[in-house]
């Protein structure tokens, strides 16, 4: 979900170090943070990432839509997005979902984490069935249900390297790494600049974080950034849109 303090080969091959809270809630022992909101990860996804990017309304009339994500985690964001896509997109339209993840969950851990929402139903079952027992490297899965195909591309490795090498322009980004305070590399100015370069003009981002330095990094990369009410009592979150022209230093008001 996030970049480690070093990039040696042994570190990259490590499995996630998990503990479990309240039964089936995964917690990263490495970074000291939960994989999703303790209030309700599914509701957080809908509030922050879907609504924050104007989805699913923006799916209407699109024959091809690209979403990219920093931090695949349990796959919950993908499942919620896939459901919204199938319920909104036109027949024959295609969704490409690119997600960047360093420490991929094993299939059994993903199954346990998603068991918190039994009503995720067939989509969760399909993802778990297609997921490798112990993924090692990139994962690509294509789902053809309902005549609205959704392609999932998991890019395994250091986020900055992988995003910089990407060959797409995203319509929307989900910035969902672990807490910026616990993993600043996943929110760095360099990575936010790479995100902006892989975003189409008018493309958007959304994140649960409202940290001032994160917002300033996004603004410096070319996004117009604004605060919105956060999820479940969290005061603020951040959303933004990529401007047509790059920012000129000294001519834009810095984020709070």
C-alpha positions in Angstrom: 0.0 0.0 0.0 2.9 2.3 0.6 6.6 2.6 0.1 9.1 1.3 2.6 12.0 3.2 4.1 14.4 1.4 1.7 14.2 -0.2 -1.7 16.5 -3.3 -1.4 15.2 -6.5 -3.0 14.5 -8.3 0.3 12.3 -5.4 1.5 10.3 -5.4 -1.8 9.6 -9.2 -1.4 8.3 -9.0 2.1 4.7 -9.9 2.8 2.5 -7.4 4.7 2.8 -7.7 8.5 -0.8 -7.7 9.7 -2.7 -7.9 12.9 -6.5 -8.1 13.1 -8.7 -5.9 15.1 -12.4 -6.3 15.9 -12.3 -9.7 14.1 -11.7 -8.9 10.5 -10.2 -5.4 10.3 -6.6 -5.5 9.0 -3.9 -3.4 10.6 -0.4 -2.8 9.2 2.2 -3.4 11.9 4.8 -2.0 9.6 3.2 1.5 9.3 0.9 1.5 12.4 -2.3 2.2 10.5 -5.6 0.5 9.5 -6.3 -0.4 6.0 -9.6 1.4 6.0 -11.7 3.6 8.2 -12.6 2.1 11.5 -16.0 3.9 11.3 -17.0 2.2 8.0 -14.5 1.6 5.2 -17.2 1.0 2.6 -19.0 4.3 3.5 -15.6 6.1 3.5 -15.0 4.8 -0.1 -18.3 6.1 -1.3 -18.0 9.5 0.4 -14.3 10.2 -0.3 -13.3 8.5 -3.5 -16.5 8.1 -5.5 -18.3 11.3 -4.5 -15.0 13.2 -4.2 -14.3 12.5 -7.9 -17.9 13.1 -9.0 -18.6 9.4 -9.5 -20.6 7.6 -10.7 -22.2 10.6 -12.5 -19.1 11.1 -14.7 -19.4 7.6 -16.0 -22.5 8.5 -18.0 -21.8 8.8 -21.7 -18.2 7.6 -21.4 -17.0 4.7 -23.6 -13.7 4.5 -21.7 -12.9 5.7 -18.2 -9.5 5.4 -16.4 -9.2 5.4 -12.7 -5.8 5.2 -10.9 -5.2 4.6 -7.2 -2.3 4.8 -4.8 -2.8 1.9 -2.4 -4.9 -1.1 -3.4 -5.1 -2.6 0.1 -8.0 -5.0 0.4 -9.6 -4.2 -3.0 -12.6 -2.5 -1.4 -12.3 0.7 -3.5 -12.1 -1.3 -6.7 -15.2 -3.4 -5.8 -17.3 -0.3 -5.0 -16.1 1.4 -8.2 -16.8 -1.7 -10.3 -20.4 -1.9 -8.9 -21.0 1.8 -9.7 -19.6 1.3 -13.2 -21.9 -1.6 -14.0 -24.9 0.3 -12.6 -24.2 3.5 -14.6 -22.0 3.0 -17.7 -23.4 2.3 -21.1 -23.3 -1.2 -22.6 -19.9 -1.8 -24.2 -18.1 0.9 -22.2 -14.8 -0.1 -20.6 -13.3 0.7 -17.2 -9.5 0.5 -16.7 -8.6 0.6 -13.0 -4.9 1.0 -12.2 -3.7 0.5 -8.7 -0.2 0.8 -7.1 0.6 -1.5 -4.3 3.8 -2.6 -2.7 2.8 -5.3 -0.3 0.0 -7.3 -1.8 -2.3 -9.2 0.5 -2.5 -13.0 0.2 -5.9 -14.3 -1.0 -6.9 -15.6 2.4 -6.1 -12.2 4.0 -8.1 -10.4 1.3 -11.0 -12.8 1.9 -11.0 -12.2 5.6 -10.8 -8.4 5.3 -13.7 -8.3 2.8 -15.8 -10.6 4.9 -16.8 -7.6 7.0 -19.3 -6.7 4.2 -21.1 -9.9 3.2 -23.4 -7.9 0.9 -20.4 -7.2 -1.4 -21.6 -10.4 -2.9 -20.6 -11.7 -6.3 -18.0 -9.0 -7.1 -16.0 -9.7 -4.0 -16.2 -13.4 -4.7 -15.0 -12.9 -8.3 -12.1 -10.8 -7.2 -11.1 -13.3 -4.5 -11.4 -16.2 -6.9 -9.2 -14.5 -9.5 -6.6 -13.3 -7.0 -3.4 -15.3 -6.7 -2.9 -17.2 -3.5 0.4 -15.4 -2.8 0.8 -12.6 -5.4 4.3 -11.8 -6.5 4.6 -9.0 -9.1 2.0 -7.3 -11.2 -1.6 -8.7 -11.3 -4.0 -8.1 -14.3 -7.6 -9.3 -14.1 -10.4 -8.6 -16.6 -14.0 -8.9 -15.5 -16.6 -9.1 -18.4 -19.9 -9.1 -16.4 -22.9 -7.2 -17.7 -21.4 -6.1 -21.0 -19.4 -3.4 -19.3 -15.9 -4.8 -18.9 -13.7 -3.7 -16.0 -9.9 -4.3 -16.2 -7.9 -4.3 -13.0 -4.2 -3.6 -13.3 -2.1 -3.9 -10.1 1.3 -2.4 -10.4 3.6 -3.9 -7.8 6.7 -2.0 -6.6 7.7 1.4 -5.5 5.0 3.9 -6.3 7.2 6.7 -7.6 9.0 4.4 -10.0 5.8 2.7 -11.2 3.7 5.9 -11.7 6.5 7.6 -13.5 6.7 4.7 -15.9 2.9 4.5 -16.5 1.5 4.9 -20.0 -2.0 6.2 -19.3 -3.8 9.4 -18.5 -6.3 8.9 -15.6 -9.7 10.6 -15.5 -9.7 10.2 -11.7 -7.2 9.3 -8.9 -7.9 7.8 -5.5 -5.1 8.8 -3.2 -5.4 6.1 -0.5 -2.1 5.3 1.0 -1.6 5.0 4.7 -1.5 8.1 6.8 0.8 10.8 5.5 2.3 11.2 9.0 3.2 7.5 9.0 4.3 7.2 5.4 5.3 10.5 3.9 6.9 9.0 0.8 3.5 8.0 -0.5 2.5 11.7 -0.5 5.7 13.3 -1.6 6.0 16.3 -4.0 7.8 14.0 -6.5 5.0 11.4 -6.4 2.2 14.0 -6.7 4.0 15.5 -9.7 4.1 12.1 -11.3 0.4 11.7 -10.5 -0.4 15.0 -12.2 1.6 13.9 -15.3 -0.5 10.8 -15.5 -3.8 12.7 -15.3 -5.8 14.1 -18.3 -6.6 17.8 -18.3 -9.8 18.2 -16.2 -9.0 14.9 -14.4 -9.6 14.8 -10.7 -8.3 13.4 -7.4 -9.8 12.7 -4.0 -8.2 11.8 -0.7 -9.3 11.5 2.9 -6.2 13.5 3.9 -6.4 17.3 4.4 -2.8 17.7 5.6 -1.5 21.1 4.6 1.8 19.8 3.1 -0.1 17.2 1.1 -2.4 19.8 -0.3 0.5 22.1 -1.2 2.3 19.2 -3.0 -0.8 18.6 -5.1 -1.3 22.3 -5.8 2.4 22.6 -6.9 1.9 19.7 -9.2 -0.9 21.5 -11.1 -4.1 20.6 -9.3 -6.7 23.1 -8.1 -7.2 21.9 -4.5 -10.2 22.4 -2.2 -11.3 21.1 1.2 -14.6 19.3 1.7 -16.2 17.8 4.8 -14.6 14.5 5.7 -16.1 11.1 6.5 -17.6 10.0 9.8 -16.7 13.0 11.9 -13.4 13.7 10.2 -13.5 17.5 9.7 -11.9 17.7 6.2 -10.8 15.8 3.1 -9.3 17.1 -0.1 -10.4 17.0 -3.7 -9.0 18.7 -6.8 -9.0 19.0 -10.6 -6.0 19.3 -13.0 -5.8 22.7 -14.5 -5.3 23.2 -18.3 -2.1 25.1 -17.7 0.7 24.2 -15.3 1.1 26.5 -12.2 3.5 29.4 -12.3 5.5 29.7 -9.1 4.5 32.7 -7.0 1.2 33.2 -8.9 -1.0 30.8 -7.1 -2.2 31.0 -3.5 -0.6 28.2 -1.5 -2.9 25.7 0.2 -3.6 26.2 3.9 
